[in-house]
């Protein structure tokens, strides 16, 4: 059998966790942009952005849950959750 070195496993885990964190930040930025675009949309774009905002919020919730499951603890993730919650209430 071939075993991975512990160092290789830890590096893969760190890389995977960083990718997840970056995904959270990208999704948060995407949500903010969609909310800003929604404010200036008219016609059929209003429907598009409302669905996009809802889908992006669901994606952000999923990524945050995944990060918590992996044990990633960041104060920033808590801030993202609160911002997402506040935007949900405002919508």
N, C-alpha and C positions, 0 to 999 in steps of 0.2 A: 504494500500500500504506500501511497505517496501522501505525506502529511505536509501541511503548510507550516512554515515557521511561524512562531508566535509573533515575531516582529512583522511579518507580512500580513498576518491576520489583523493586527492592530492598525497597521497603515490603511488597509482596506476599510476597516470600520470607521476610522477617522475621516477618510475620503468620502465615504458614503454619508456620514453625518454632516459633513460640510456641504455636500451637494443638496441635502435636505434643507439645511438652513438657508442656502442661497435660493432654493426654490420657494421657500416661505417669503423671503424678501422680494423676489421677483413677482410673486403672486400678490403681495401686498401693494406693490407699485402698480401692478395691472389693475387692481381694484380701485385704487385712488384715481388713476387715469380714467377708468370707466365712469366713476361717479362724477368727475369733472366734465367729461364729455356729455354725460346724460343731462347735466344742467343746461347745456347749450344746444341740445338736440331738438329737432322738430320733425314732425311727420312720422314716417315709419321708423326713423332712427330711435325714437323714444322707446318703442317696443324692443328693438335690438339691444339697446344699452340696458334696459331693465332686466332682460333675460341674461345678458352677459354679466351684470352685477350679481345676480342671484347665483349663477354658475361659479363665478369667481369666489364668492363667499363660501360656497360649499367646498370648493377646492382648498381654500385656505383653512377651513375647519378640519378637513381631512389631513392636511399636512401637519397642522399643529398637534392633532391627536397622534399622528405617527411619530412625531418628535418626542412627545411625552412618553409614548410607549417605549421608545428607545432609551429613555432616560436623559434626554438632552434637556438641560435646565439652563435657560437663558432668560434674563430679565426682559430682553427684547421680545421674546415670544409672548410674554404676559402683556406687554404693551400692544402687540399686534392683536391679541385677543380682545383687549379692551376697546381698541380703535374699531375693530370689526363689529363688536357689539354695539358701540355707539352709532356707527353708520347704519346698522340694522334698525335701530330705534328711530333714527332720523328719516329713514326711507319711508 
